[in-house]
Amino acid sequence: MKSRPVLPVVSLLTDFGTTDYYVGAVKGAILSANPAVVIADITHEIPPQDVEAGAFTLLAAYKTFPTGTIHLAVVDPGVGSTRRPIIVSANEQFFVGPDNGLFSYIYDREPSHRVFHITFDRYFRPSPSSTFHGRDIFAPVAAALSNGVRPQEFGPLINDPVRLPSLETPLRIIHIDRFGNCVTNIRRDLFDGRVASLRVNGTIIRKFQNFYGESSGKSLFAIWGSAGFLEISVNGGSAAQKLGAKRADVIILNVA
C-alpha cells in the first residue's frame, strides 16, 4: 500500500484580527503559489503591534507542529521601514516574518537556529505594498519554502537579529490568557517541586493544584500550565482581575 504523501504545512500568527480582508489575502497569496499547502491558524488575535505577545504565543505553539512546518508570523509595527524581513531555521522548522524580536524566544529555546535576511525579491508579489508585507513578501516567501526552495536562496546568513529582553529574568507575568490566567516565566523544567509560594501585587499564593477544578471556591492557586510555565489561576474566575494584574508585573518567588 502506498504511503500517504505529506503535505507542506504553513501556520499563521498575526495581529490582523478577522473582520478585515487581511488574513484572507495572506492565505490567497500562499495558495496562489502552492495550492496543495495546508494552512493552520495559530491565532489572528494578537493585540495590535504587540510583538512580545506574538513571541510568547509562537513559543507556546511551535513544537506541536510537524517537522518542516513553515510558521508565518506577522506582528509588524515597522512594516515598510528599514527593518529586515527574515527566515529563521530552527527545530527542523522555518519561521518567516519581520526582524523585530518576534522570534526571540525561538532563538533562546533553539540555540542551533540560523537566520537569513530576505534580500532576493524574485518570489515577492509584483510591486509590494509598503503597508502589507504579510501578503506581498512574507506569504510568497513562505509558499516558496513550502515548494522546496531553501532558506539560503533568499539571502545571506545574519548573526545580529533583533531580540526582545530575556524571557528568563526578571520573574514576571508574561501573558494573561482570555480566561484571566496569569502565565509567569517560571519554567517547570527549572522549578518543578521547588516553588513554595509566590507574591504578586502584595498577594501571596501558597496553594498549588494539579488541575483547575481540583477544588471549589474562588481562591487563587498556582498550576503548571500547558506551555510549561507556572500559572496563577482561580477556578471559574479571572486571576488577573482578582489580583489587579497585568503583563510585566513582577513575581516574588519563594523556593523550598
C-alpha positions as CSV (number, residue, x, y, z in Angstrom):
1,M,0.0,0.0,0.0
2,K,1.3,3.4,-0.9
3,S,2.0,5.8,1.9
4,R,0.0,9.0,2.0
5,P,2.1,12.0,0.8
6,V,3.0,14.5,3.4
7,L,1.6,17.9,2.5
8,P,3.5,21.1,3.5
9,V,2.1,23.0,6.4
10,V,2.1,26.8,6.9
11,S,1.0,28.1,10.2
12,L,-0.3,31.7,10.5
13,L,0.1,34.0,13.5
14,T,-0.9,37.7,13.2
15,D,-2.4,40.7,14.8
16,F,-4.7,41.2,11.9
17,G,-8.0,40.1,13.5
18,T,-10.7,38.6,11.4
19,T,-13.0,41.4,10.5
20,D,-10.9,42.8,7.6
21,Y,-9.6,41.1,4.4
22,Y,-6.0,40.8,5.6
23,V,-5.9,37.2,6.7
24,G,-7.8,36.0,3.6
25,A,-5.4,37.9,1.4
26,V,-2.4,36.3,3.0
27,K,-3.9,32.9,2.6
28,G,-4.8,33.7,-1.0
29,A,-1.2,34.7,-1.8
30,I,0.1,31.4,-0.3
31,L,-2.4,29.3,-2.1
32,S,-1.7,31.0,-5.4
33,A,1.9,29.9,-5.2
34,N,1.2,26.4,-3.7
35,P,-2.5,25.2,-3.9
36,A,-1.5,22.0,-2.1
37,V,-0.3,23.6,1.1
38,V,-2.1,23.0,4.4
39,I,-2.8,26.3,6.2
40,A,-3.2,26.2,10.0
41,D,-4.2,29.3,12.0
42,I,-2.5,29.7,15.4
43,T,-4.3,33.0,16.1
44,H,-5.0,36.3,14.5
45,E,-6.0,38.0,17.8
46,I,-2.6,39.1,19.0
47,P,-3.1,42.6,20.4
48,P,-2.2,45.2,17.7
49,Q,1.6,45.8,17.3
50,D,2.2,43.7,20.5
51,V,5.4,41.9,19.4
52,E,6.0,40.4,22.9
53,A,2.6,38.8,22.9
54,G,3.2,37.3,19.5
55,A,6.6,36.0,20.5
56,F,5.1,34.2,23.6
57,T,2.2,32.7,21.6
58,L,4.6,31.4,18.9
59,L,6.8,29.9,21.6
60,A,3.8,28.1,23.2
61,A,2.6,26.6,19.9
62,Y,5.5,25.8,17.6
63,K,6.6,22.4,19.0
64,T,3.1,21.0,18.4
65,F,3.6,21.2,14.6
66,P,5.3,18.6,12.4
67,T,8.8,18.7,11.0
68,G,9.1,21.0,8.1
69,T,6.3,23.4,9.1
70,I,6.7,27.0,8.0
71,H,5.5,29.4,10.6
72,L,4.4,32.7,9.0
73,A,4.3,35.3,11.8
74,V,3.3,38.9,11.2
75,V,3.2,41.4,14.1
76,D,4.9,44.2,12.4
77,P,4.7,47.8,13.6
78,G,7.7,48.6,11.5
79,V,6.2,47.5,8.2
80,G,7.6,49.5,5.3
81,S,10.6,50.7,7.2
82,T,14.2,49.5,7.1
83,R,13.5,46.6,9.5
84,R,14.7,43.4,7.8
85,P,12.4,40.6,6.5
86,I,13.9,37.2,7.7
87,I,13.7,33.5,7.6
88,V,14.7,31.5,10.7
89,S,15.6,27.8,10.5
90,A,15.2,26.1,13.9
91,N,14.0,22.7,15.2
92,E,13.6,21.4,11.6
93,Q,11.0,24.1,11.0
94,F,11.1,27.6,9.4
95,F,9.9,30.9,10.7
96,V,9.1,33.8,8.3
97,G,8.4,37.4,9.4
98,P,9.9,40.7,10.4
99,D,13.2,41.1,12.3
100,N,11.7,43.0,15.2
101,G,12.2,40.5,18.1
102,L,9.1,38.3,17.2
103,F,11.3,35.2,17.0
104,S,13.4,36.0,20.2
105,Y,12.0,33.1,22.3
106,I,12.6,30.7,19.5
107,Y,16.3,31.8,19.4
108,D,16.5,31.2,23.1
109,R,14.9,27.8,23.1
110,E,16.7,26.6,19.9
111,P,20.4,27.6,20.2
112,S,21.3,26.0,16.8
113,H,19.0,28.3,14.9
114,R,20.1,30.1,11.7
115,V,18.7,33.4,10.5
116,F,18.6,34.6,6.9
117,H,18.0,38.1,5.7
118,I,15.5,38.0,2.8
119,T,17.0,40.2,0.1
120,F,16.2,38.2,-3.1
121,D,12.9,39.5,-4.3
122,R,12.2,37.0,-7.1
123,Y,9.5,35.4,-5.1
124,F,7.7,38.6,-3.9
125,R,4.4,39.7,-5.4
126,P,4.8,42.4,-8.0
127,S,5.2,46.0,-6.6
128,P,4.9,45.0,-2.9
129,S,2.8,47.4,-0.8
130,S,4.7,49.3,1.8
131,T,1.8,48.6,4.3
132,F,1.2,44.9,3.6
133,H,4.4,42.9,3.6
134,G,2.4,40.0,5.1
135,R,0.7,39.5,1.8
136,D,3.3,40.7,-0.7
137,I,6.6,39.5,0.9
138,F,6.2,37.0,3.7
139,A,3.3,35.0,2.2
140,P,5.0,34.3,-1.1
141,V,8.3,33.5,0.7
142,A,6.5,31.0,2.9
143,A,4.9,29.5,-0.1
144,A,8.3,29.2,-1.9
145,L,9.7,27.4,1.1
146,S,6.8,25.0,1.0
147,N,7.7,24.3,-2.6
148,G,11.2,23.3,-1.6
149,V,13.2,26.5,-2.0
150,R,16.0,26.5,0.6
151,P,16.2,29.4,3.0
152,Q,19.8,30.3,1.9
153,E,18.4,31.0,-1.6
154,F,16.6,34.1,-0.3
155,G,19.6,36.0,1.1
156,P,22.6,36.0,3.4
157,L,23.0,34.5,6.8
158,I,23.0,37.1,9.6
159,N,24.2,37.0,13.2
160,D,22.6,40.0,14.7
161,P,18.8,39.5,14.7
162,V,16.8,41.8,16.9
163,R,15.9,40.3,20.3
164,L,13.4,41.2,23.0
165,P,14.6,41.4,26.6
166,S,15.2,38.0,28.2
167,L,12.2,35.8,28.9
168,E,14.0,34.4,31.9
169,T,14.5,37.5,34.1
170,P,13.1,39.3,35.9
171,L,10.5,36.9,37.2
172,R,7.2,38.3,36.0
173,I,3.8,37.7,34.4
174,I,4.5,37.2,30.7
175,H,0.9,36.5,29.4
176,I,-2.7,36.8,30.5
177,D,-5.0,34.5,28.6
178,R,-8.7,35.1,27.8
179,F,-9.7,33.2,31.0
180,G,-7.7,35.6,33.2
181,N,-4.9,33.0,34.0
182,C,-1.7,34.8,34.7
183,V,1.2,33.0,33.0
184,T,4.6,33.6,34.6
185,N,8.0,33.0,33.2
186,I,8.8,30.4,36.0
187,R,9.6,27.3,34.0
188,R,8.6,23.8,35.0
189,D,11.8,22.2,33.8
190,L,13.8,24.5,36.2
191,F,11.5,24.9,39.2
192,D,9.1,21.9,39.4
193,G,8.9,20.8,43.0
194,R,10.8,23.8,44.3
195,V,8.2,26.5,44.4
196,A,6.9,27.2,47.9
197,S,5.0,30.4,47.3
198,L,4.5,33.4,45.0
199,R,3.8,37.0,45.7
200,V,2.1,39.2,43.1
201,N,1.0,42.8,43.8
202,G,1.1,42.1,47.6
203,T,-0.9,38.9,47.4
204,I,0.8,35.6,48.5
205,I,-0.2,32.4,46.7
206,R,0.7,29.2,48.6
207,K,-1.9,26.8,47.2
208,F,-0.9,24.5,44.3
209,Q,-3.3,22.4,42.2
210,N,-2.9,19.7,39.5
211,F,-6.0,20.8,37.5
212,Y,-8.3,23.8,37.5
213,G,-11.4,22.1,39.1
214,E,-9.4,20.3,41.8
215,S,-11.1,22.4,44.5
216,S,-14.2,24.6,44.6
217,G,-14.3,28.2,45.7
218,K,-12.7,31.3,44.3
219,S,-9.2,31.2,46.0
220,L,-6.1,31.8,44.0
221,F,-3.8,28.9,43.2
222,A,-0.7,28.1,41.1
223,I,-0.7,25.4,38.5
224,W,1.8,24.2,35.9
225,G,0.2,25.2,32.5
226,S,0.3,23.6,29.1
227,A,3.1,25.9,27.9
228,G,5.5,24.7,30.6
229,F,5.2,27.8,32.8
230,L,3.7,28.3,36.2
231,E,0.3,30.0,36.0
232,I,-1.8,31.8,38.7
233,S,-5.4,30.9,38.4
234,V,-8.8,30.8,40.1
235,N,-11.5,28.2,39.4
236,G,-14.3,29.7,37.4
237,G,-13.0,33.2,37.5
238,S,-10.2,35.6,36.5
239,A,-7.0,35.6,38.4
240,A,-5.8,38.7,36.6
241,Q,-8.9,40.6,37.7
242,K,-8.7,39.3,41.3
243,L,-5.0,40.4,41.5
244,G,-5.4,43.6,39.5
245,A,-2.5,42.1,37.5
246,K,-1.2,42.9,34.1
247,R,1.7,41.7,31.9
248,A,5.2,42.5,33.2
249,D,4.0,42.6,36.9
250,V,6.9,41.3,39.0
251,I,6.7,37.9,40.7
252,I,8.5,37.3,44.0
253,L,9.3,33.6,44.3
254,N,10.0,31.7,47.4
255,V,11.6,28.3,46.8
256,A,11.5,25.3,49.1
